[in-house]
Amino acid sequence: MSRFWSSLTHDLKPYVPGEQPQMAELVKLNTNESPFGPSPHVLEAVRGEATEMLRLYPDPQATALRSALASYHKVRPEQVFVGNGSDEVLAHAFAALLKHDAPLLFPDITYSFYPVYCRLFGIACETVPLDRAMRIRVSDYRRPAGAIILPNPNAPTGVALSRAEIATLLEQHPDAPVVIDEAYVDFGAETATPLVASHPNLLVVQTMSKSRALAGLRVGYAIGDADLIEALTRVKDSFNSYPLGRPAQAGAIAALQDEDYFQQSRTRVIAGSCP
């Protein structure tokens, strides 16, 4: 290890991303990339941004994209945050919302980036065991918690909680931030976004990498109470004020506008049909 590293760097055990082998026409299961390409409208929108305007910085607030997401999810633009993939959005959430005196709770079998973020940001955490059927039991989270984060469906088990169960969890912890990571929600779970209106402690994080086949554009977002979104924005603007480039913003908007393609693509993934 380098003698020039900080003590933080020495102690980190980084997340290891899925291998990216350079082989044509390979459908990789380790990174859960879509076997189907993005909507043709996305490709057109991205090409449309390949102009001399690339010399200019993108909109740091991603105003048009946030408005499109707000309309799609039936919330207000001030309730939407966008970032460079959902991993960056989650990182901002860990820094902005999940560090408290009481521990952060998450399942013992879950997305392996969570303990990495805890080490990076110095967050005390406790893991909660799944039951024998590999399910998250909301009743097991009835314990002191500074915050809670759960994937829904959980990864890598693929087992989902119902929206009613998530509502119960939120009601059990009204004073703690609860993050629901919905990276795979389009393949087998009810989104918790309707609960945002009645639960100011809820932050829902989604990605366009999986069901919308935009892993290469790196677009993730969060929906929550405006107060939670402001916290994420404060962290973003202290770290990187321009997370999404012009092509990514335009492509994401185009993906939202092509609902038919989105529904057909995710249905084919669920059915297991390949191109």
C-alpha positions as CSV (number, residue, x, y, z in Angstrom):
1,M,0.0,0.0,0.0
2,S,1.2,3.5,-0.8
3,R,2.7,5.6,2.0
4,F,0.9,8.5,0.4
5,W,-2.6,7.1,1.0
6,S,-4.8,8.6,3.7
7,S,-5.9,6.5,6.6
8,L,-9.4,6.3,5.1
9,T,-8.0,4.9,1.9
10,H,-6.1,2.2,3.7
11,D,-9.2,1.0,5.5
12,L,-11.5,0.8,2.5
13,K,-12.6,-2.4,0.9
14,P,-14.1,-1.2,-2.4
15,Y,-17.0,-2.7,-4.2
16,V,-16.0,-4.8,-7.2
17,P,-18.1,-4.2,-10.3
18,G,-19.1,-6.9,-12.7
19,E,-16.6,-7.9,-15.3
20,Q,-17.0,-6.2,-18.7
21,P,-15.6,-8.8,-21.2
22,Q,-14.9,-7.5,-24.7
23,M,-17.0,-10.0,-26.6
24,A,-19.7,-9.2,-29.1
25,E,-23.3,-10.3,-28.7
26,L,-22.7,-11.5,-25.1
27,V,-25.6,-11.3,-22.6
28,K,-24.0,-11.0,-19.2
29,L,-26.0,-12.0,-16.1
30,N,-23.5,-10.7,-13.5
31,T,-24.3,-7.0,-14.2
32,N,-28.0,-7.5,-15.1
33,E,-27.8,-5.4,-18.3
34,S,-30.8,-5.5,-20.5
35,P,-30.4,-7.9,-23.5
36,F,-32.4,-5.4,-25.5
37,G,-31.2,-2.0,-26.8
38,P,-32.8,1.3,-25.7
39,S,-35.7,2.9,-27.4
40,P,-34.9,4.2,-31.0
41,H,-36.1,7.5,-29.7
42,V,-33.3,7.5,-27.1
43,L,-30.7,6.9,-29.8
44,E,-32.1,9.7,-31.9
45,A,-32.1,12.1,-28.9
46,V,-28.5,11.2,-27.9
47,R,-27.4,11.8,-31.5
48,G,-29.2,15.1,-31.5
49,E,-26.9,16.3,-28.7
50,A,-23.7,15.5,-30.7
51,T,-23.3,19.1,-31.8
52,E,-21.1,22.0,-31.1
53,M,-23.2,22.6,-28.0
54,L,-21.1,20.0,-26.3
55,R,-18.6,22.8,-25.6
56,L,-21.1,24.1,-23.0
57,Y,-21.8,22.7,-19.6
58,P,-25.1,20.9,-19.2
59,D,-28.0,22.2,-17.0
60,P,-26.7,21.5,-13.5
61,Q,-30.2,21.2,-12.2
62,A,-31.3,18.9,-15.0
63,T,-34.6,21.0,-15.1
64,A,-36.2,19.4,-18.1
65,L,-35.4,15.8,-17.0
66,R,-36.6,16.4,-13.4
67,S,-39.8,17.9,-14.8
68,A,-40.3,14.9,-17.0
69,L,-39.7,12.5,-14.1
70,A,-42.0,14.5,-11.9
71,S,-44.8,14.3,-14.5
72,Y,-44.2,10.5,-15.0
73,H,-44.3,9.7,-11.3
74,K,-47.0,12.3,-10.5
75,V,-44.9,14.4,-8.1
76,R,-43.5,17.9,-8.1
77,P,-40.1,18.7,-9.7
78,E,-38.8,19.8,-6.3
79,Q,-39.4,16.2,-5.2
80,V,-37.0,14.7,-7.8
81,F,-33.2,14.4,-7.7
82,V,-31.1,13.0,-10.5
83,G,-27.6,11.7,-10.5
84,N,-24.9,9.8,-12.4
85,G,-26.5,6.4,-12.0
86,S,-28.4,5.2,-9.0
87,D,-25.1,4.3,-7.2
88,E,-24.2,8.0,-7.1
89,V,-27.7,8.9,-5.9
90,L,-27.3,6.3,-3.2
91,A,-23.9,7.6,-2.2
92,H,-25.4,11.1,-1.8
93,A,-28.2,9.6,0.3
94,F,-25.7,7.8,2.6
95,A,-23.8,11.1,3.1
96,A,-26.9,13.3,3.4
97,L,-29.5,11.2,5.2
98,L,-28.2,8.0,6.6
99,K,-25.6,8.9,9.2
100,H,-27.1,9.2,12.7
101,D,-26.3,8.3,16.3
102,A,-28.4,5.1,16.1
103,P,-27.2,2.5,13.5
104,L,-28.3,2.2,9.9
105,L,-30.2,-1.0,9.3
106,F,-30.2,-3.2,6.1
107,P,-30.5,-6.9,5.3
108,D,-27.6,-9.3,5.9
109,I,-27.9,-10.5,2.3
110,T,-28.4,-7.5,0.0
111,Y,-26.6,-5.1,-2.3
112,S,-22.9,-5.3,-1.4
113,F,-22.3,-1.6,-2.0
114,Y,-24.2,-0.7,1.2
115,P,-21.4,-1.7,3.7
116,V,-18.8,-0.1,1.3
117,Y,-20.7,3.2,1.6
118,C,-20.9,2.8,5.4
119,R,-17.1,2.4,5.6
120,L,-16.6,5.4,3.3
121,F,-18.8,7.7,5.2
122,G,-18.2,6.4,8.7
123,I,-21.7,5.2,9.3
124,A,-22.5,2.7,12.1
125,C,-24.6,-0.1,10.7
126,E,-26.3,-3.3,11.7
127,T,-27.5,-6.1,9.4
128,V,-30.8,-7.8,9.9
129,P,-31.0,-11.4,8.9
130,L,-33.5,-12.6,6.3
131,D,-35.9,-15.3,7.3
132,R,-35.5,-19.0,6.2
133,A,-37.4,-18.2,3.0
134,M,-34.8,-15.5,2.2
135,R,-37.4,-12.8,2.8
136,I,-37.2,-9.4,4.6
137,R,-39.5,-9.4,7.6
138,V,-40.6,-5.9,8.4
139,S,-41.2,-7.0,12.0
140,D,-37.5,-7.6,12.4
141,Y,-36.8,-3.9,11.9
142,R,-38.8,-2.9,14.9
143,R,-35.7,-1.9,16.8
144,P,-33.7,1.3,17.3
145,A,-32.6,2.7,14.0
146,G,-31.0,6.0,12.8
147,A,-32.1,5.1,9.3
148,I,-33.0,2.1,7.1
149,I,-32.2,1.1,3.5
150,L,-33.8,-1.8,1.7
151,P,-33.7,-2.9,-1.9
152,N,-37.1,-3.8,-3.3
153,P,-37.0,-6.4,-4.7
154,N,-34.0,-7.3,-2.7
155,A,-30.8,-8.2,-4.5
156,P,-29.6,-10.8,-5.0
157,T,-32.6,-12.8,-3.8
158,G,-35.2,-11.1,-6.0
159,V,-37.8,-11.3,-3.2
160,A,-40.1,-8.2,-2.9
161,L,-42.0,-6.5,-0.1
162,S,-45.5,-5.3,-0.9
163,R,-46.2,-1.6,-0.8
164,A,-48.4,-2.2,2.3
165,E,-45.4,-3.8,4.1
166,I,-43.2,-0.8,3.2
167,A,-45.9,1.5,4.6
168,T,-45.9,-0.4,7.8
169,L,-42.1,0.0,8.0
170,L,-42.4,3.7,7.5
171,E,-45.1,4.0,10.2
172,Q,-42.9,2.1,12.6
173,H,-40.0,4.6,12.1
174,P,-41.6,8.0,11.5
175,D,-38.5,9.9,12.7
176,A,-35.9,7.9,10.7
177,P,-35.1,8.3,7.0
178,V,-36.1,5.2,5.0
179,V,-34.5,4.6,1.6
180,I,-36.1,2.1,-0.8
181,D,-33.7,1.1,-3.5
182,E,-35.9,0.1,-6.5
183,A,-33.2,-0.8,-9.1
184,Y,-35.3,-3.8,-10.1
185,V,-38.8,-2.7,-9.3
186,D,-40.0,-2.9,-12.9
187,F,-39.3,-6.6,-12.9
188,G,-41.3,-7.7,-9.9
189,A,-42.4,-5.3,-7.2
190,E,-44.8,-2.4,-6.5
191,T,-43.1,0.9,-6.5
192,A,-43.2,2.8,-3.2
193,T,-43.4,6.2,-4.9
194,P,-47.1,6.7,-4.1
195,L,-46.2,6.6,-0.4
196,V,-44.0,9.7,-0.7
197,A,-47.1,12.0,-0.5
198,S,-47.9,10.8,3.0
199,H,-44.5,9.8,4.4
200,P,-41.9,12.7,4.5
201,N,-39.2,10.2,5.7
202,L,-39.3,8.1,2.5
203,L,-36.8,8.3,-0.3
204,V,-37.3,6.1,-3.4
205,V,-34.3,5.5,-5.6
206,Q,-34.6,4.2,-9.2
207,T,-32.3,3.7,-12.2
208,M,-32.6,3.8,-15.9
209,S,-29.8,1.2,-16.3
210,K,-31.9,-1.9,-16.1
211,S,-35.5,-1.8,-17.4
212,R,-34.8,1.1,-19.8
213,A,-31.5,-0.3,-21.1
214,L,-29.5,2.9,-20.4
215,A,-26.6,1.5,-18.3
216,G,-24.2,3.2,-20.7
217,L,-25.7,6.7,-20.0
218,R,-25.6,6.4,-16.2
219,V,-28.9,8.0,-15.1
220,G,-30.4,7.4,-11.7
221,Y,-32.8,9.4,-9.7
222,A,-34.6,9.7,-6.3
223,I,-38.1,10.8,-5.4
224,G,-39.0,12.0,-1.9
225,D,-40.1,14.9,0.2
226,A,-38.6,18.2,-1.0
227,D,-36.7,18.4,2.3
228,L,-34.9,15.1,1.6
229,I,-34.2,16.2,-2.0
230,E,-32.7,19.5,-0.8
231,A,-30.3,17.4,1.4
232,L,-29.2,15.4,-1.6
233,T,-28.7,18.6,-3.6
234,R,-26.5,20.1,-0.9
235,V,-24.2,17.1,-1.0
236,K,-24.2,17.0,-4.9
237,D,-23.3,20.7,-5.1
238,S,-20.5,20.2,-2.6
239,F,-19.1,17.3,-4.8
240,N,-20.1,17.6,-8.5
241,S,-22.5,20.3,-9.7
242,Y,-22.8,18.8,-13.2
243,P,-23.4,15.1,-12.8
244,L,-25.4,14.5,-16.0
245,G,-24.2,15.5,-19.4
246,R,-26.3,16.7,-22.2
247,P,-26.7,13.3,-24.0
248,A,-27.7,11.6,-20.8
249,Q,-30.3,14.2,-20.0
250,A,-31.8,14.1,-23.5
251,G,-31.7,10.3,-23.7
252,A,-33.4,9.9,-20.3
253,I,-36.2,12.2,-21.3
254,A,-36.7,10.3,-24.6
255,A,-36.9,7.0,-22.7
256,L,-39.7,8.4,-20.5
257,Q,-41.6,9.5,-23.5
258,D,-41.6,6.0,-25.2
259,E,-43.8,4.2,-22.7
260,D,-44.8,1.5,-25.3
261,Y,-41.2,0.5,-25.9
262,F,-40.5,0.4,-22.1
263,Q,-43.4,-1.8,-21.4
264,Q,-42.7,-4.2,-24.3
265,S,-39.0,-4.5,-23.3
266,R,-39.6,-5.2,-19.6
267,T,-42.3,-7.7,-20.4
268,R,-39.9,-9.6,-22.7
269,V,-37.3,-9.6,-19.9
270,I,-39.8,-10.9,-17.3
271,A,-40.8,-13.6,-19.8
272,G,-37.2,-14.5,-20.4
273,S,-37.3,-14.1,-24.2
274,C,-34.1,-13.1,-25.9
275,P,-33.6,-11.0,-29.0
